[in-house]
Amino acid sequence: MKFSVKELCVVAVFTAVVCVATMILKLDIPATRGFFNVGDSMIYVTALLFGPIIGGIAGGIGSSLADIFLGAPWYAPGTLVIKGIEGLIVGYLGYKIRPKIEVITRWKTFGAFLGVSLGVITYYLGSTYYIGIFGSIFLEQLFWAVIATLLGAFIFYFNLRRELVINWQILSILCGGVEMIVGYYLYEALLLPLIAPPEWGEIIPILEVPFNIGQAVIGLIIAMPIVKTVWRSIPSLRS
C-alpha cells in the first residue's frame, strides 16, 4: 500500500495529535498499572475523517508512544494493537460503509440496548469493585450511579436522533470502544502478568473496565462535535 505525500503528512500530524491528546489527562489506575485518558477521542476523529488505515496507524502508534512517554512502556505493545484495531473498526464502519436506512434502524435498536447495558455494567463494576474514592460507601455508590446514568442516557439520547448518518457514526464509535474495552481486559488478564514484576502484586483487570467504558464514551462526546464542525467547514472531508 502506497501513501501520497499528503497522506503521509496527515498520518504524521494525527499520530502526534493522538499522542498529545492521550498525554493531556492521565489518571492512574493502581489495580492494573494503567491510566485513564482522553486519547480515544482523537482516534475517533481521525478514523471518521480519514478512514480506517490512517485511523488505525495514528491510533496505534500515537497511543503507544504516549504509553512510553508517560512511563508505562509495558502497555505499549498491547496499545499498539488494541488502539490500532479500534481506529480500523471506527474508520471502516463509520467512513467506508454506507448503510441503508433499514440497517441503521436495526442498529438503533441495538444501540438503545447497548446504552442501558453499559450503564448497568458500569454501575455494578464501579460500585462493587472500585471502592475507596471518597471513603464513603454511600458517596461511592452515588458517584457510580450518576456516571452510569449519564453514560446510558447519552447513548440512548443520541440513538433516538433522526440524523441517520450521525447515528451510524456513533454506533461505529461504540463498536470500536467495545473492542478497546475487551482488548485491554484480555491483555491485562493474559499477557501483562507475564511481564509484571513481583512487587506489583495482583493485577485485577475487571477494575479498569468502568474506566475504559467511560473513556470510550467521553471520547465519543468529544469526537462527534469536532467531526461535525470539520464537516461543515470542509465538506470534502465528509465520508
C-alpha positions in Angstrom: 0.0 0.0 0.0 1.4 3.4 -1.1 0.8 6.7 0.6 0.9 10.0 -1.1 2.9 12.9 0.4 -0.4 14.4 1.6 -1.5 11.1 3.3 1.9 10.7 5.0 1.6 14.3 6.3 -1.9 13.5 7.6 -0.7 10.3 9.3 2.2 12.2 11.0 0.1 15.1 12.2 -2.7 12.9 13.6 -0.3 10.4 15.2 1.1 13.4 17.1 -2.5 14.6 17.8 -3.5 11.3 19.3 -0.3 11.1 21.3 -0.7 14.6 22.8 -4.4 14.0 23.5 -3.5 10.8 25.4 -1.0 12.7 27.5 -3.1 15.7 28.3 -5.1 13.9 31.1 -3.6 10.9 33.0 -5.5 9.4 35.9 -3.6 6.4 37.3 -5.4 3.1 37.9 -3.3 1.3 40.5 -5.1 -2.1 40.1 -3.7 -2.5 36.6 -0.8 0.0 36.4 -2.8 1.6 33.6 -4.3 5.0 33.3 -7.5 6.8 32.2 -7.0 9.3 29.3 -9.0 11.0 26.5 -6.8 10.0 23.6 -9.6 7.8 22.1 -11.4 11.0 21.1 -8.7 11.8 18.6 -8.6 8.3 17.3 -12.3 8.5 16.5 -11.9 11.9 14.9 -9.0 10.7 12.7 -10.8 7.5 11.7 -14.1 9.2 10.8 -12.4 12.0 8.8 -9.7 10.0 7.0 -10.7 6.3 7.1 -9.6 3.0 8.7 -6.0 2.9 7.5 -5.0 6.4 8.7 -7.2 6.0 11.8 -5.6 2.7 12.7 -2.0 3.8 12.2 -2.4 7.1 14.0 -4.4 5.4 16.8 -2.0 2.6 17.4 1.3 4.4 17.1 0.2 7.7 18.7 -1.3 5.9 21.7 1.7 3.5 22.2 4.1 6.4 22.0 2.1 8.1 24.8 2.4 5.0 26.9 6.2 5.2 26.6 6.4 8.9 27.2 4.1 8.6 30.3 6.2 5.9 31.9 4.0 2.9 31.1 6.0 1.1 28.4 4.6 -2.3 29.5 1.3 -1.2 27.8 2.9 0.0 24.5 2.8 -3.4 22.7 -0.8 -4.1 23.6 -1.8 -0.5 23.0 -0.3 -0.6 19.5 -2.5 -3.4 18.5 -5.7 -2.6 20.6 -5.8 1.1 19.6 -4.8 0.3 16.1 -7.7 -2.1 15.7 -10.0 0.4 17.4 -9.1 3.0 14.7 -9.6 0.4 12.0 -13.1 -0.6 13.2 -14.3 3.0 13.6 -12.9 4.1 10.3 -14.2 1.1 8.4 -17.7 1.2 9.8 -18.0 5.0 10.0 -16.1 6.0 6.9 -16.3 3.2 4.5 -19.7 1.7 4.9 -22.9 3.4 3.5 -25.6 1.6 5.4 -29.2 1.5 4.2 -31.9 3.0 6.4 -33.3 -0.3 7.5 -29.8 -1.4 8.6 -29.5 1.7 10.7 -32.9 1.1 12.2 -31.8 -2.3 13.4 -28.6 -0.8 14.8 -30.6 1.8 16.6 -32.4 -1.0 18.5 -29.1 -2.5 19.4 -27.7 1.0 20.4 -30.6 1.5 22.8 -29.9 -1.9 24.4 -26.2 -1.1 24.5 -26.7 2.2 26.2 -28.8 0.7 29.0 -26.4 -2.3 29.3 -23.3 -0.2 29.5 -24.9 1.9 32.2 -25.8 -1.1 34.3 -22.4 -2.7 33.9 -20.6 0.5 34.8 -22.6 0.9 37.9 -22.2 -2.7 39.0 -18.5 -2.9 38.4 -17.7 0.6 39.8 -19.8 0.3 42.9 -18.8 -3.3 43.6 -15.1 -3.4 42.8 -13.7 0.1 42.7 -14.0 1.4 46.2 -12.0 3.9 48.2 -12.5 7.0 46.0 -14.4 9.0 48.7 -14.1 6.9 51.8 -17.8 6.6 52.0 -19.8 3.6 50.6 -22.9 5.9 50.0 -20.9 8.5 48.1 -19.1 5.9 46.1 -22.4 4.2 45.1 -23.9 7.6 44.3 -20.9 8.6 42.2 -21.1 5.4 40.1 -24.9 5.7 39.8 -24.5 9.2 38.4 -21.8 8.1 36.0 -23.8 5.1 34.8 -27.0 7.1 34.3 -25.2 9.8 32.3 -23.5 7.2 30.2 -26.6 5.3 29.4 -28.7 8.4 28.9 -26.1 9.9 26.5 -26.0 6.9 24.3 -29.8 6.4 24.4 -30.5 10.0 23.5 -28.2 10.2 20.5 -29.5 6.8 19.4 -33.0 8.4 19.1 -31.9 11.3 16.9 -33.1 11.5 13.3 -29.7 12.1 11.8 -29.1 8.7 10.3 -25.5 9.3 9.3 -24.6 10.7 12.7 -26.4 7.7 14.4 -24.3 5.3 12.3 -21.1 7.2 13.2 -22.0 7.0 16.9 -22.6 3.3 16.6 -19.3 2.8 14.8 -17.5 4.5 17.7 -19.3 2.3 20.2 -18.1 -0.8 18.3 -14.6 0.5 18.4 -15.0 1.3 22.1 -16.2 -2.3 22.8 -13.1 -3.7 21.1 -10.9 -1.4 23.2 -12.5 -2.4 26.4 -12.4 -6.2 25.7 -8.8 -5.8 24.2 -7.4 -4.2 27.4 -9.2 -6.7 29.6 -7.7 -9.6 27.8 -4.2 -8.0 27.7 -4.3 -7.3 31.4 -5.6 -10.8 32.2 -3.5 -12.9 29.9 -0.3 -11.1 28.9 0.5 -8.3 31.4 1.0 -10.7 34.3 3.8 -12.4 32.3 5.9 -9.3 32.2 4.8 -7.7 35.5 7.5 -7.7 38.3 6.5 -9.4 41.6 6.4 -6.1 43.5 3.3 -5.1 41.5 1.2 -7.6 43.3 -2.1 -8.9 41.8 -3.3 -7.3 38.6 -7.1 -7.0 38.6 -8.3 -6.2 35.0 -12.0 -6.0 36.0 -11.3 -2.8 38.0 -10.3 -1.0 34.8 -13.4 -1.9 32.8 -15.6 1.0 34.2 -12.8 3.5 33.4 -12.4 2.1 29.8 -16.2 2.3 29.3 -16.1 6.0 30.5 -13.0 6.6 28.3 -14.9 5.4 25.2 -18.0 7.4 25.9 -16.1 10.6 26.8 -14.1 10.0 23.5 -17.5 9.9 21.7 -18.7 13.0 23.4 -15.6 14.9 22.4 -15.2 13.5 18.9 -18.6 13.9 17.4 -18.9 17.8 17.7 -15.4 18.1 16.3 -16.2 15.8 13.3 -19.5 17.7 12.6 -17.7 21.1 12.8 -15.0 19.9 10.4 -17.6 18.5 8.0 -19.3 21.9 8.0 -16.1 23.8 7.4 -14.5 21.3 4.9 -17.4 19.4 3.2 -14.9 17.5 1.0 -13.8 15.5 4.1 -17.3 14.2 4.8 -17.3 10.5 4.0 
